[in-house]
Amino acid sequence: MKQLKFAIAGLGLLGAIGVFLPLVSAMGMSVSLWDARSAAAADVYVPLIGFLIGCGAGFAGIVKGPMNRVFGGIAVAGFVLTVIKLRELFEHFGDAAYGGKLMLACSAIGLIVAIVATVKPEDEA
């Protein structure tokens, strides 16, 4: 499963980029999750940190050698943070702008891929 570390790193990076893209668009205006950082800092920084943890674990698997259970577990923890913090947005997936959809998709898919990478780690070669 050598490609999983690339998928984890990419999903973490895309999710982190989604924090800065529009979360909601209405009446010609758009608001990103990053714009809400002064009102609710934890609601912004926790998902961003979770995505960066997942991205870092994926890159560690790429650079340091095989994607083992430790890196997979770290990625699972990062994506679990994002899923828990963004769980209320899953109900409004259809109403979200492309930044919101990107964050939600990356958090859910990233969690699944990270779990698979943890359960079936790469062989050391």
JOHUGI-V303617 format. One line per field, one symbol per residue. ss: DSSP state (2 for helix, 1 for strand, 0 for the rest). phi: phi as a letter, one per 30 degrees, with the letter a starting at -180 (. if undefined). psi: psi as a letter, one per 20 degrees, with the letter a starting at -180 (. if undefined). A space follows every 50 residues. Layout:
ss: ???
phi: ???
psi: ???
This chain:
ss: 00022222222222222200011111001111022200002222222222 22222222222220000022222222222222222022222222200222 2222222222222222222000000
phi: .ddddddddddddddddddccedbbahicbbcdddcdddbdddcdddddd ddddddddddddddkddcdddddddeddddeddddceddddceddddddd dddddddddddddddddddbddddb
psi: lhihhhgggghgghghhhhirpgppqljqqprhhhjhhgnghighghghg ghggghhghhhggibqoahghghggggghhgggghjhhhhhkghiqahgg hgggghgghhgghhgghghnrqpp.
